[in-house]
């Protein structure tokens, strides 16, 4: 397997584990604070967590840009949706990478306009992933990614319900399905059968002649 798929899936899995752990700690511990909580965590911990977010988001953006031909197929809408989601990841990746390198408390100390500028792509990624995932369901090799990316249509309402009924409400569930769904695009795009199906017919015929 190529380096980008391995890196993207690994980073998405690590970020998902962190987010889901945060959700569990918020629900199960009296204080609700994780070891990486900005209010109490060490600067080194905050830098590491921010860098994990930043690197993961930039890798996911790289997946969407690198495998744009495999994602687009014959759809006119998919390239636009892919570009929007990639743009969301780039903004988030740059913000968290900067925080990890230079300002570990940026996510709490940043001015309101900057936090708003980051929240919009964060929320936007939850929304744009739904039509992107539904369209990917047409492509057999990318159906798992399609189901994960489209799942916020169910996960988001459930998260809202949890908000009013328990302490388990957390964006981690949405982040997990979207990030893993995006990362797995790279696995589907680099699979042997996927690569063969994207090879022009005349090239295949020439190779087999």
Number of C-alpha atoms within 10 A of each C-alpha: 10 10 7 18 22 15 17 28 23 15 24 29 17 16 23 21 14 19 19 18 14 21 21 18 18 18 17 13 10 8 9 14 18 18 13 19 14 17 11 11 14 13 15 12 16 22 23 17 20 26 22 20 25 25 23 28 28 24 25 31 25 20 23 25 16 14 15 16 13 20 23 17 14 10 11 9 12 19 19 14 20 21 15 18 24 24 19 24 26 20 21 25 25 18 23 27 25 17 23 25 13 11 18 24 16 19 16 11 11 13 10 10 9 13 15 12 13 20 15 13 21 17 13 16 23 23 17 20 27 22 16 23 26 17 22 25 17 12 16 11 17 24 20 20 28 27 20 22 32 26 20 23 15 11 16 17 11 13 19 13 13 14 13 10 10 9 15 17 19 20 18 20 18 23 21 22 23 27 26 23 26 30 29 25 26 27 22 23 22 18 13 11 11 17 12 12 11 12 10 9 11 9 10 12 9 8 8 7 6
